[in-house]
Amino acid sequence: MTVEYLKKAPLHSRSDATEKREIVRIILDENEAGGDAKALEYAAKFYNYEGEIILTDEAIAAASELVPEKMKRDIEFAHANVKKIVAAQTCTVSDFEIEEVPGLIAGQKAIPVNAAGGYIPGGQCSHIASAIMTVTTAKVVGGNNTFACSPPHILQQHRYIEHGTFYSIFVLAVIMFLQIITSVPELITGLMSATIIGFALYSSIRHNKRE
């Protein structure tokens, strides 16, 4: 049966994601077909990253040396707590079925998997909890292959961009508060945020030239 729309809202840049979906589909297909070589090509294109995809033990050890001892202890503490609760949870997972009403069966079935992957946000505001909650969980339950992916720290080349982003968010919050009592034109809101980000980029470029 054909669906007849009595009224349809016009598509615009915010609601029509057809083009974006197509771009994402192409990227995924090319990565699947091209493997690591294609992934490196896209990393260079989008992130200006040309390093290794898989970190070596030496690179991991070198990065670990940069972490302050107190932070290491905090991470170990959080890791131990998550490991303990996940180990306890595995003992409670079991299959069951119930007939809620005649003919309606509901239940739970635990299906083991051989691999698990986790995404760990990068940048100056990295979320170590993402690694603890995904990688630790997979390791405790016995996954044969556990992978963790994190983006390169590309903002090191523009060190003030994130600062500008934070200030822009603060300005937006102030404007939202002001809009309770008065109207603030969107043009002013956009220009203020763009100006802050632009100044942050300019400061980053000047800093890099001085170094």
Biotite code that builds the C-alpha atoms (Angstrom):
import biotite.structure as struc

atoms = struc.array([
    struc.Atom([0.000, 0.000, 0.000], chain_id="A", res_id=1, res_name="MET", atom_name="CA", element="C"),
    struc.Atom([1.393, 3.376, -1.055], chain_id="A", res_id=2, res_name="THR", atom_name="CA", element="C"),
    struc.Atom([1.806, 5.988, 1.673], chain_id="A", res_id=3, res_name="VAL", atom_name="CA", element="C"),
    struc.Atom([0.026, 9.247, 0.878], chain_id="A", res_id=4, res_name="GLU", atom_name="CA", element="C"),
    struc.Atom([1.403, 12.302, 2.651], chain_id="A", res_id=5, res_name="TYR", atom_name="CA", element="C"),
    struc.Atom([-1.179, 14.979, 3.418], chain_id="A", res_id=6, res_name="LEU", atom_name="CA", element="C"),
    struc.Atom([1.557, 17.443, 4.257], chain_id="A", res_id=7, res_name="LYS", atom_name="CA", element="C"),
    struc.Atom([5.351, 17.304, 3.977], chain_id="A", res_id=8, res_name="LYS", atom_name="CA", element="C"),
    struc.Atom([7.913, 19.670, 5.448], chain_id="A", res_id=9, res_name="ALA", atom_name="CA", element="C"),
    struc.Atom([10.476, 20.949, 2.933], chain_id="A", res_id=10, res_name="PRO", atom_name="CA", element="C"),
    struc.Atom([13.965, 19.512, 3.348], chain_id="A", res_id=11, res_name="LEU", atom_name="CA", element="C"),
    struc.Atom([16.838, 21.854, 4.122], chain_id="A", res_id=12, res_name="HIS", atom_name="CA", element="C"),
    struc.Atom([20.504, 21.514, 5.039], chain_id="A", res_id=13, res_name="SER", atom_name="CA", element="C"),
    struc.Atom([19.703, 20.471, 8.605], chain_id="A", res_id=14, res_name="ARG", atom_name="CA", element="C"),
    struc.Atom([17.021, 17.898, 7.853], chain_id="A", res_id=15, res_name="SER", atom_name="CA", element="C"),
    struc.Atom([18.226, 16.446, 4.546], chain_id="A", res_id=16, res_name="ASP", atom_name="CA", element="C"),
    struc.Atom([21.181, 14.211, 5.419], chain_id="A", res_id=17, res_name="ALA", atom_name="CA", element="C"),
    struc.Atom([21.038, 12.198, 2.164], chain_id="A", res_id=18, res_name="THR", atom_name="CA", element="C"),
    struc.Atom([24.315, 13.580, 0.857], chain_id="A", res_id=19, res_name="GLU", atom_name="CA", element="C"),
    struc.Atom([26.089, 13.059, 4.199], chain_id="A", res_id=20, res_name="LYS", atom_name="CA", element="C"),
    struc.Atom([24.865, 9.460, 4.429], chain_id="A", res_id=21, res_name="ARG", atom_name="CA", element="C"),
    struc.Atom([26.175, 8.789, 0.933], chain_id="A", res_id=22, res_name="GLU", atom_name="CA", element="C"),
    struc.Atom([29.599, 10.232, 1.817], chain_id="A", res_id=23, res_name="ILE", atom_name="CA", element="C"),
    struc.Atom([29.779, 8.096, 4.969], chain_id="A", res_id=24, res_name="VAL", atom_name="CA", element="C"),
    struc.Atom([28.718, 4.995, 3.008], chain_id="A", res_id=25, res_name="ARG", atom_name="CA", element="C"),
    struc.Atom([31.467, 5.581, 0.432], chain_id="A", res_id=26, res_name="ILE", atom_name="CA", element="C"),
    struc.Atom([34.098, 6.047, 3.146], chain_id="A", res_id=27, res_name="ILE", atom_name="CA", element="C"),
    struc.Atom([33.035, 2.851, 4.939], chain_id="A", res_id=28, res_name="LEU", atom_name="CA", element="C"),
    struc.Atom([32.978, 0.838, 1.712], chain_id="A", res_id=29, res_name="ASP", atom_name="CA", element="C"),
    struc.Atom([36.396, 2.108, 0.648], chain_id="A", res_id=30, res_name="GLU", atom_name="CA", element="C"),
    struc.Atom([37.888, 1.393, 4.076], chain_id="A", res_id=31, res_name="ASN", atom_name="CA", element="C"),
    struc.Atom([36.507, -2.146, 3.995], chain_id="A", res_id=32, res_name="GLU", atom_name="CA", element="C"),
    struc.Atom([37.898, -2.762, 0.515], chain_id="A", res_id=33, res_name="ALA", atom_name="CA", element="C"),
    struc.Atom([41.202, -0.923, 0.921], chain_id="A", res_id=34, res_name="GLY", atom_name="CA", element="C"),
    struc.Atom([42.114, -1.974, 4.459], chain_id="A", res_id=35, res_name="GLY", atom_name="CA", element="C"),
    struc.Atom([44.898, -0.207, 6.356], chain_id="A", res_id=36, res_name="ASP", atom_name="CA", element="C"),
    struc.Atom([46.201, 1.604, 3.273], chain_id="A", res_id=37, res_name="ALA", atom_name="CA", element="C"),
    struc.Atom([42.855, 3.306, 2.680], chain_id="A", res_id=38, res_name="LYS", atom_name="CA", element="C"),
    struc.Atom([42.466, 4.070, 6.400], chain_id="A", res_id=39, res_name="ALA", atom_name="CA", element="C"),
    struc.Atom([45.861, 5.805, 6.365], chain_id="A", res_id=40, res_name="LEU", atom_name="CA", element="C"),
    struc.Atom([44.815, 7.761, 3.277], chain_id="A", res_id=41, res_name="GLU", atom_name="CA", element="C"),
    struc.Atom([41.696, 9.067, 5.019], chain_id="A", res_id=42, res_name="TYR", atom_name="CA", element="C"),
    struc.Atom([43.662, 9.775, 8.220], chain_id="A", res_id=43, res_name="ALA", atom_name="CA", element="C"),
    struc.Atom([46.024, 11.983, 6.234], chain_id="A", res_id=44, res_name="ALA", atom_name="CA", element="C"),
    struc.Atom([43.114, 13.659, 4.420], chain_id="A", res_id=45, res_name="LYS", atom_name="CA", element="C"),
    struc.Atom([40.920, 14.422, 7.427], chain_id="A", res_id=46, res_name="PHE", atom_name="CA", element="C"),
    struc.Atom([43.426, 14.629, 10.307], chain_id="A", res_id=47, res_name="TYR", atom_name="CA", element="C"),
    struc.Atom([46.784, 15.340, 8.631], chain_id="A", res_id=48, res_name="ASN", atom_name="CA", element="C"),
    struc.Atom([47.945, 12.188, 10.438], chain_id="A", res_id=49, res_name="TYR", atom_name="CA", element="C"),
    struc.Atom([50.585, 10.019, 8.777], chain_id="A", res_id=50, res_name="GLU", atom_name="CA", element="C"),
    struc.Atom([51.768, 7.919, 11.718], chain_id="A", res_id=51, res_name="GLY", atom_name="CA", element="C"),
    struc.Atom([51.175, 4.278, 12.537], chain_id="A", res_id=52, res_name="GLU", atom_name="CA", element="C"),
    struc.Atom([47.638, 2.921, 12.782], chain_id="A", res_id=53, res_name="ILE", atom_name="CA", element="C"),
    struc.Atom([48.510, 0.330, 15.422], chain_id="A", res_id=54, res_name="ILE", atom_name="CA", element="C"),
    struc.Atom([50.630, 1.579, 18.322], chain_id="A", res_id=55, res_name="LEU", atom_name="CA", element="C"),
    struc.Atom([53.722, -0.429, 19.131], chain_id="A", res_id=56, res_name="THR", atom_name="CA", element="C"),
    struc.Atom([54.598, -1.512, 22.676], chain_id="A", res_id=57, res_name="ASP", atom_name="CA", element="C"),
    struc.Atom([57.393, 1.057, 22.639], chain_id="A", res_id=58, res_name="GLU", atom_name="CA", element="C"),
    struc.Atom([55.006, 3.887, 21.680], chain_id="A", res_id=59, res_name="ALA", atom_name="CA", element="C"),
    struc.Atom([52.565, 2.861, 24.413], chain_id="A", res_id=60, res_name="ILE", atom_name="CA", element="C"),
    struc.Atom([55.370, 2.754, 26.986], chain_id="A", res_id=61, res_name="ALA", atom_name="CA", element="C"),
    struc.Atom([56.638, 6.185, 25.894], chain_id="A", res_id=62, res_name="ALA", atom_name="CA", element="C"),
    struc.Atom([53.134, 7.667, 26.212], chain_id="A", res_id=63, res_name="ALA", atom_name="CA", element="C"),
    struc.Atom([52.727, 6.061, 29.629], chain_id="A", res_id=64, res_name="SER", atom_name="CA", element="C"),
    struc.Atom([55.887, 7.785, 30.814], chain_id="A", res_id=65, res_name="GLU", atom_name="CA", element="C"),
    struc.Atom([54.223, 11.150, 30.136], chain_id="A", res_id=66, res_name="LEU", atom_name="CA", element="C"),
    struc.Atom([51.328, 10.412, 32.503], chain_id="A", res_id=67, res_name="VAL", atom_name="CA", element="C"),
    struc.Atom([51.795, 11.837, 36.039], chain_id="A", res_id=68, res_name="PRO", atom_name="CA", element="C"),
    struc.Atom([52.065, 9.210, 38.782], chain_id="A", res_id=69, res_name="GLU", atom_name="CA", element="C"),
    struc.Atom([48.989, 10.489, 40.638], chain_id="A", res_id=70, res_name="LYS", atom_name="CA", element="C"),
    struc.Atom([46.904, 10.202, 37.477], chain_id="A", res_id=71, res_name="MET", atom_name="CA", element="C"),
    struc.Atom([48.196, 6.665, 36.962], chain_id="A", res_id=72, res_name="LYS", atom_name="CA", element="C"),
    struc.Atom([47.082, 5.728, 40.461], chain_id="A", res_id=73, res_name="ARG", atom_name="CA", element="C"),
    struc.Atom([43.657, 7.269, 39.842], chain_id="A", res_id=74, res_name="ASP", atom_name="CA", element="C"),
    struc.Atom([43.299, 5.278, 36.608], chain_id="A", res_id=75, res_name="ILE", atom_name="CA", element="C"),
    struc.Atom([44.382, 2.065, 38.314], chain_id="A", res_id=76, res_name="GLU", atom_name="CA", element="C"),
    struc.Atom([41.879, 2.691, 41.117], chain_id="A", res_id=77, res_name="PHE", atom_name="CA", element="C"),
    struc.Atom([39.006, 3.211, 38.658], chain_id="A", res_id=78, res_name="ALA", atom_name="CA", element="C"),
    struc.Atom([40.105, 0.198, 36.599], chain_id="A", res_id=79, res_name="HIS", atom_name="CA", element="C"),
    struc.Atom([40.166, -2.063, 39.654], chain_id="A", res_id=80, res_name="ALA", atom_name="CA", element="C"),
    struc.Atom([36.666, -0.974, 40.712], chain_id="A", res_id=81, res_name="ASN", atom_name="CA", element="C"),
    struc.Atom([35.173, -1.522, 37.257], chain_id="A", res_id=82, res_name="VAL", atom_name="CA", element="C"),
    struc.Atom([36.939, -4.874, 36.949], chain_id="A", res_id=83, res_name="LYS", atom_name="CA", element="C"),
    struc.Atom([35.479, -5.977, 40.289], chain_id="A", res_id=84, res_name="LYS", atom_name="CA", element="C"),
    struc.Atom([31.870, -5.036, 39.472], chain_id="A", res_id=85, res_name="ILE", atom_name="CA", element="C"),
    struc.Atom([32.024, -6.550, 35.958], chain_id="A", res_id=86, res_name="VAL", atom_name="CA", element="C"),
    struc.Atom([33.355, -9.808, 37.364], chain_id="A", res_id=87, res_name="ALA", atom_name="CA", element="C"),
    struc.Atom([30.433, -9.872, 39.802], chain_id="A", res_id=88, res_name="ALA", atom_name="CA", element="C"),
    struc.Atom([27.941, -9.061, 37.037], chain_id="A", res_id=89, res_name="GLN", atom_name="CA", element="C"),
    struc.Atom([29.039, -11.975, 34.870], chain_id="A", res_id=90, res_name="THR", atom_name="CA", element="C"),
    struc.Atom([27.795, -14.351, 37.557], chain_id="A", res_id=91, res_name="CYS", atom_name="CA", element="C"),
    struc.Atom([24.286, -12.899, 37.295], chain_id="A", res_id=92, res_name="THR", atom_name="CA", element="C"),
    struc.Atom([23.871, -13.201, 33.514], chain_id="A", res_id=93, res_name="VAL", atom_name="CA", element="C"),
    struc.Atom([21.631, -16.105, 32.560], chain_id="A", res_id=94, res_name="SER", atom_name="CA", element="C"),
    struc.Atom([19.088, -17.005, 29.904], chain_id="A", res_id=95, res_name="ASP", atom_name="CA", element="C"),
    struc.Atom([15.378, -17.005, 30.750], chain_id="A", res_id=96, res_name="PHE", atom_name="CA", element="C"),
    struc.Atom([11.964, -16.972, 29.128], chain_id="A", res_id=97, res_name="GLU", atom_name="CA", element="C"),
    struc.Atom([8.556, -16.005, 30.437], chain_id="A", res_id=98, res_name="ILE", atom_name="CA", element="C"),
    struc.Atom([5.101, -16.043, 28.894], chain_id="A", res_id=99, res_name="GLU", atom_name="CA", element="C"),
    struc.Atom([3.785, -12.600, 29.786], chain_id="A", res_id=100, res_name="GLU", atom_name="CA", element="C"),
    struc.Atom([0.360, -13.337, 28.324], chain_id="A", res_id=101, res_name="VAL", atom_name="CA", element="C"),
    struc.Atom([-0.819, -16.402, 26.405], chain_id="A", res_id=102, res_name="PRO", atom_name="CA", element="C"),
    struc.Atom([1.221, -16.556, 23.200], chain_id="A", res_id=103, res_name="GLY", atom_name="CA", element="C"),
    struc.Atom([3.589, -13.671, 24.067], chain_id="A", res_id=104, res_name="LEU", atom_name="CA", element="C"),
    struc.Atom([7.052, -14.958, 24.989], chain_id="A", res_id=105, res_name="ILE", atom_name="CA", element="C"),
    struc.Atom([9.717, -12.574, 26.303], chain_id="A", res_id=106, res_name="ALA", atom_name="CA", element="C"),
    struc.Atom([13.112, -13.238, 27.785], chain_id="A", res_id=107, res_name="GLY", atom_name="CA", element="C"),
    struc.Atom([16.851, -12.787, 27.712], chain_id="A", res_id=108, res_name="GLN", atom_name="CA", element="C"),
    struc.Atom([19.605, -14.676, 25.899], chain_id="A", res_id=109, res_name="LYS", atom_name="CA", element="C"),
    struc.Atom([23.321, -14.056, 26.349], chain_id="A", res_id=110, res_name="ALA", atom_name="CA", element="C"),
    struc.Atom([25.248, -14.621, 23.123], chain_id="A", res_id=111, res_name="ILE", atom_name="CA", element="C"),
    struc.Atom([29.066, -14.648, 23.424], chain_id="A", res_id=112, res_name="PRO", atom_name="CA", element="C"),
    struc.Atom([31.199, -12.824, 20.848], chain_id="A", res_id=113, res_name="VAL", atom_name="CA", element="C"),
    struc.Atom([34.823, -13.283, 19.832], chain_id="A", res_id=114, res_name="ASN", atom_name="CA", element="C"),
    struc.Atom([35.729, -9.626, 19.427], chain_id="A", res_id=115, res_name="ALA", atom_name="CA", element="C"),
    struc.Atom([34.933, -6.286, 21.056], chain_id="A", res_id=116, res_name="ALA", atom_name="CA", element="C"),
    struc.Atom([35.827, -2.747, 20.058], chain_id="A", res_id=117, res_name="GLY", atom_name="CA", element="C"),
    struc.Atom([35.819, 0.520, 21.963], chain_id="A", res_id=118, res_name="GLY", atom_name="CA", element="C"),
    struc.Atom([36.119, 4.159, 20.908], chain_id="A", res_id=119, res_name="TYR", atom_name="CA", element="C"),
    struc.Atom([38.140, 6.442, 23.172], chain_id="A", res_id=120, res_name="ILE", atom_name="CA", element="C"),
    struc.Atom([37.657, 10.202, 22.583], chain_id="A", res_id=121, res_name="PRO", atom_name="CA", element="C"),
    struc.Atom([40.879, 12.130, 22.071], chain_id="A", res_id=122, res_name="GLY", atom_name="CA", element="C"),
    struc.Atom([41.917, 15.771, 22.310], chain_id="A", res_id=123, res_name="GLY", atom_name="CA", element="C"),
    struc.Atom([42.877, 17.770, 25.362], chain_id="A", res_id=124, res_name="GLN", atom_name="CA", element="C"),
    struc.Atom([39.672, 16.654, 27.073], chain_id="A", res_id=125, res_name="CYS", atom_name="CA", element="C"),
    struc.Atom([40.220, 12.927, 26.603], chain_id="A", res_id=126, res_name="SER", atom_name="CA", element="C"),
    struc.Atom([37.848, 10.608, 28.435], chain_id="A", res_id=127, res_name="HIS", atom_name="CA", element="C"),
    struc.Atom([39.871, 7.803, 30.031], chain_id="A", res_id=128, res_name="ILE", atom_name="CA", element="C"),
    struc.Atom([36.610, 6.460, 31.485], chain_id="A", res_id=129, res_name="ALA", atom_name="CA", element="C"),
    struc.Atom([35.612, 5.433, 27.946], chain_id="A", res_id=130, res_name="SER", atom_name="CA", element="C"),
    struc.Atom([38.591, 3.075, 27.830], chain_id="A", res_id=131, res_name="ALA", atom_name="CA", element="C"),
    struc.Atom([37.964, 1.754, 31.327], chain_id="A", res_id=132, res_name="ILE", atom_name="CA", element="C"),
    struc.Atom([34.271, 1.054, 30.722], chain_id="A", res_id=133, res_name="MET", atom_name="CA", element="C"),
    struc.Atom([34.745, -0.630, 27.321], chain_id="A", res_id=134, res_name="THR", atom_name="CA", element="C"),
    struc.Atom([38.155, -2.306, 27.257], chain_id="A", res_id=135, res_name="VAL", atom_name="CA", element="C"),
    struc.Atom([38.102, -3.451, 30.891], chain_id="A", res_id=136, res_name="THR", atom_name="CA", element="C"),
    struc.Atom([34.629, -4.914, 30.477], chain_id="A", res_id=137, res_name="THR", atom_name="CA", element="C"),
    struc.Atom([35.636, -6.868, 27.368], chain_id="A", res_id=138, res_name="ALA", atom_name="CA", element="C"),
    struc.Atom([38.811, -8.164, 29.007], chain_id="A", res_id=139, res_name="LYS", atom_name="CA", element="C"),
    struc.Atom([37.037, -9.349, 32.145], chain_id="A", res_id=140, res_name="VAL", atom_name="CA", element="C"),
    struc.Atom([34.364, -11.327, 30.295], chain_id="A", res_id=141, res_name="VAL", atom_name="CA", element="C"),
    struc.Atom([37.017, -13.057, 28.224], chain_id="A", res_id=142, res_name="GLY", atom_name="CA", element="C"),
    struc.Atom([36.904, -11.549, 24.753], chain_id="A", res_id=143, res_name="GLY", atom_name="CA", element="C"),
    struc.Atom([39.488, -13.181, 22.458], chain_id="A", res_id=144, res_name="ASN", atom_name="CA", element="C"),
    struc.Atom([40.144, -9.959, 20.552], chain_id="A", res_id=145, res_name="ASN", atom_name="CA", element="C"),
    struc.Atom([39.747, -6.510, 22.076], chain_id="A", res_id=146, res_name="THR", atom_name="CA", element="C"),
    struc.Atom([40.392, -3.344, 20.080], chain_id="A", res_id=147, res_name="PHE", atom_name="CA", element="C"),
    struc.Atom([40.492, 0.289, 21.181], chain_id="A", res_id=148, res_name="ALA", atom_name="CA", element="C"),
    struc.Atom([40.491, 3.192, 18.720], chain_id="A", res_id=149, res_name="CYS", atom_name="CA", element="C"),
    struc.Atom([41.309, 6.817, 19.462], chain_id="A", res_id=150, res_name="SER", atom_name="CA", element="C"),
    struc.Atom([41.796, 9.813, 17.128], chain_id="A", res_id=151, res_name="PRO", atom_name="CA", element="C"),
    struc.Atom([45.217, 11.464, 16.814], chain_id="A", res_id=152, res_name="PRO", atom_name="CA", element="C"),
    struc.Atom([45.791, 14.546, 18.934], chain_id="A", res_id=153, res_name="HIS", atom_name="CA", element="C"),
    struc.Atom([45.621, 16.891, 15.954], chain_id="A", res_id=154, res_name="ILE", atom_name="CA", element="C"),
    struc.Atom([44.835, 19.944, 18.068], chain_id="A", res_id=155, res_name="LEU", atom_name="CA", element="C"),
    struc.Atom([48.446, 20.051, 19.248], chain_id="A", res_id=156, res_name="GLN", atom_name="CA", element="C"),
    struc.Atom([49.236, 21.922, 16.030], chain_id="A", res_id=157, res_name="GLN", atom_name="CA", element="C"),
    struc.Atom([46.633, 24.563, 16.944], chain_id="A", res_id=158, res_name="HIS", atom_name="CA", element="C"),
    struc.Atom([46.965, 24.680, 20.691], chain_id="A", res_id=159, res_name="ARG", atom_name="CA", element="C"),
    struc.Atom([44.435, 27.461, 21.358], chain_id="A", res_id=160, res_name="TYR", atom_name="CA", element="C"),
    struc.Atom([41.537, 26.123, 19.274], chain_id="A", res_id=161, res_name="ILE", atom_name="CA", element="C"),
    struc.Atom([40.010, 24.163, 22.149], chain_id="A", res_id=162, res_name="GLU", atom_name="CA", element="C"),
    struc.Atom([40.363, 27.181, 24.446], chain_id="A", res_id=163, res_name="HIS", atom_name="CA", element="C"),
    struc.Atom([38.461, 29.221, 21.883], chain_id="A", res_id=164, res_name="GLY", atom_name="CA", element="C"),
    struc.Atom([35.795, 26.529, 21.711], chain_id="A", res_id=165, res_name="THR", atom_name="CA", element="C"),
    struc.Atom([35.324, 26.616, 25.474], chain_id="A", res_id=166, res_name="PHE", atom_name="CA", element="C"),
    struc.Atom([34.988, 30.411, 25.476], chain_id="A", res_id=167, res_name="TYR", atom_name="CA", element="C"),
    struc.Atom([32.497, 30.191, 22.591], chain_id="A", res_id=168, res_name="SER", atom_name="CA", element="C"),
    struc.Atom([30.363, 27.761, 24.578], chain_id="A", res_id=169, res_name="ILE", atom_name="CA", element="C"),
    struc.Atom([30.512, 30.116, 27.557], chain_id="A", res_id=170, res_name="PHE", atom_name="CA", element="C"),
    struc.Atom([29.386, 33.037, 25.372], chain_id="A", res_id=171, res_name="VAL", atom_name="CA", element="C"),
    struc.Atom([26.518, 30.950, 23.972], chain_id="A", res_id=172, res_name="LEU", atom_name="CA", element="C"),
    struc.Atom([25.436, 30.076, 27.509], chain_id="A", res_id=173, res_name="ALA", atom_name="CA", element="C"),
    struc.Atom([25.416, 33.766, 28.472], chain_id="A", res_id=174, res_name="VAL", atom_name="CA", element="C"),
    struc.Atom([23.403, 34.634, 25.370], chain_id="A", res_id=175, res_name="ILE", atom_name="CA", element="C"),
    struc.Atom([20.876, 31.885, 26.142], chain_id="A", res_id=176, res_name="MET", atom_name="CA", element="C"),
    struc.Atom([20.463, 33.394, 29.593], chain_id="A", res_id=177, res_name="PHE", atom_name="CA", element="C"),
    struc.Atom([20.027, 36.888, 28.148], chain_id="A", res_id=178, res_name="LEU", atom_name="CA", element="C"),
    struc.Atom([17.360, 35.627, 25.763], chain_id="A", res_id=179, res_name="GLN", atom_name="CA", element="C"),
    struc.Atom([15.149, 34.992, 28.777], chain_id="A", res_id=180, res_name="ILE", atom_name="CA", element="C"),
    struc.Atom([14.820, 38.740, 29.262], chain_id="A", res_id=181, res_name="ILE", atom_name="CA", element="C"),
    struc.Atom([15.553, 40.106, 25.789], chain_id="A", res_id=182, res_name="THR", atom_name="CA", element="C"),
    struc.Atom([15.966, 39.058, 22.168], chain_id="A", res_id=183, res_name="SER", atom_name="CA", element="C"),
    struc.Atom([19.498, 38.524, 20.832], chain_id="A", res_id=184, res_name="VAL", atom_name="CA", element="C"),
    struc.Atom([19.793, 38.351, 17.003], chain_id="A", res_id=185, res_name="PRO", atom_name="CA", element="C"),
    struc.Atom([21.251, 35.100, 15.656], chain_id="A", res_id=186, res_name="GLU", atom_name="CA", element="C"),
    struc.Atom([23.702, 37.118, 13.568], chain_id="A", res_id=187, res_name="LEU", atom_name="CA", element="C"),
    struc.Atom([25.299, 38.549, 16.718], chain_id="A", res_id=188, res_name="ILE", atom_name="CA", element="C"),
    struc.Atom([25.461, 35.099, 18.303], chain_id="A", res_id=189, res_name="THR", atom_name="CA", element="C"),
    struc.Atom([27.135, 33.598, 15.252], chain_id="A", res_id=190, res_name="GLY", atom_name="CA", element="C"),
    struc.Atom([29.590, 36.460, 14.781], chain_id="A", res_id=191, res_name="LEU", atom_name="CA", element="C"),
    struc.Atom([30.701, 36.390, 18.414], chain_id="A", res_id=192, res_name="MET", atom_name="CA", element="C"),
    struc.Atom([31.417, 32.654, 18.308], chain_id="A", res_id=193, res_name="SER", atom_name="CA", element="C"),
    struc.Atom([33.150, 32.893, 14.920], chain_id="A", res_id=194, res_name="ALA", atom_name="CA", element="C"),
    struc.Atom([35.286, 35.805, 16.142], chain_id="A", res_id=195, res_name="THR", atom_name="CA", element="C"),
    struc.Atom([36.444, 33.884, 19.222], chain_id="A", res_id=196, res_name="ILE", atom_name="CA", element="C"),
    struc.Atom([37.318, 30.765, 17.197], chain_id="A", res_id=197, res_name="ILE", atom_name="CA", element="C"),
    struc.Atom([39.065, 32.893, 14.567], chain_id="A", res_id=198, res_name="GLY", atom_name="CA", element="C"),
    struc.Atom([41.135, 34.694, 17.187], chain_id="A", res_id=199, res_name="PHE", atom_name="CA", element="C"),
    struc.Atom([42.058, 31.324, 18.741], chain_id="A", res_id=200, res_name="ALA", atom_name="CA", element="C"),
    struc.Atom([43.211, 30.028, 15.344], chain_id="A", res_id=201, res_name="LEU", atom_name="CA", element="C"),
    struc.Atom([45.203, 33.222, 14.694], chain_id="A", res_id=202, res_name="TYR", atom_name="CA", element="C"),
    struc.Atom([46.862, 32.935, 18.132], chain_id="A", res_id=203, res_name="SER", atom_name="CA", element="C"),
    struc.Atom([47.741, 29.302, 17.449], chain_id="A", res_id=204, res_name="SER", atom_name="CA", element="C"),
    struc.Atom([49.358, 30.133, 14.106], chain_id="A", res_id=205, res_name="ILE", atom_name="CA", element="C"),
    struc.Atom([51.359, 32.989, 15.678], chain_id="A", res_id=206, res_name="ARG", atom_name="CA", element="C"),
    struc.Atom([52.493, 30.676, 18.485], chain_id="A", res_id=207, res_name="HIS", atom_name="CA", element="C"),
    struc.Atom([53.644, 28.037, 15.994], chain_id="A", res_id=208, res_name="ASN", atom_name="CA", element="C"),
    struc.Atom([55.616, 30.605, 14.012], chain_id="A", res_id=209, res_name="LYS", atom_name="CA", element="C"),
    struc.Atom([57.398, 31.807, 17.168], chain_id="A", res_id=210, res_name="ARG", atom_name="CA", element="C"),
    struc.Atom([58.455, 28.247, 17.929], chain_id="A", res_id=211, res_name="GLU", atom_name="CA", element="C"),
])
